[in-house]
Amino acid sequence: MQKLTIKRLITELVDIPIKRPHQFSAIKVSSKSFVLLRVELSNGVTGIGEGTTPGIFWNGESVETMKLVIDQYAAPFLLEENATHLETLLQKLNRQIRGNAFAKATIEMALLDALGKTYDVPVHQLLGGLHQEKIPVRWALASGTPEGDIEEAKNAVASGQYANFKTKSGKEAPDDDAKRSIRIAEGIKGHSSIGIDPNGSWDRMTTMKWMDDFFAAGIDFLEQPLPPHDIEGLARLAAMKKVPIMADESVASIQDAMRIAKTNAADIFSLKIHKAGGMKNTVKVAGIAEAAGIACFGGTSLESSIGTAACVHTYSSIPNLDYGSELFGPDWLADEIVKEPLVLKDGYIHVPVQAGLGVELDEEKVSLYRRKEQ
Ligand code: MN
């Protein structure tokens, strides 16, 4: 086979409206921004990748920094390189560019899409093969009031759309947050359940104080209650054996995963392909979890159907996704830039079967949502 080289990388920013404003611990958002990357190979195939973050508060990157890093620093190292030597390229990027995991994941996504299309296989085959054809999806309740969240959850369960949920916390004082979460959990008890995600905004004492009540309310898991650096605090909470502790912001790299496994600081890892620096790294993180007896949850950076497809291919290839996923991004956006958005049906997201990521750009939509000032 002739050498398959990388000929061009093109990035652009797009802003896609969402169905309802979403309250994180730090910010409220009404549209979602993405960097769209196209990588052209010497065989004429173009791969697409998508970079997005919950917000710059989450890990320090933004779509603007991703675009800059890809255009100015990564592209010169990639042009004319052999696209089939994926691991070599990723190692090279790691040596040349410190951090910027989200930008690197975006590049890997586009390369894997292009390679999948070249070999005519879906991306999960390049990651080791399929383990499950569909993945359960939790919806994030973020209406702003406990009553609104309870109603939203009950309606979603009644219609069969979603079975279980997550609530975002961190906007209020930790005690008020805890009370609100318990109220929601009690309001839907018998119908459904919730996991709580304060995005690292609580403290050790408050969290410990509420653990018995979380257990009594039937809360499924407590995700990243403490700041990302407080691994010892997470270990203390996990040792209480009340509610499973999920690490999210604390577990990004494979080295983080090893450290948390060694210190028994989590019962569950939230996987995310961008924070890990790509799909291959995410599979490695899941492997460390498997060896340590830690369960996995398929996290989201609130991707569109492009990034969500990358997540589905990755999560569907690992054996220990015991807590399902939160891959509701396509259902949360009011529109998409692909021709056929991924389908969420009866609480499950299905793995695309087409070559590459299995999604195709709708160029009219890309034009419509392209940011005017790039
Ligand atoms: Mn989280």
Residues whose N, C-alpha, C, O or C-beta is under 5 A from the ligand:
A	BS01	MN	D197 D248
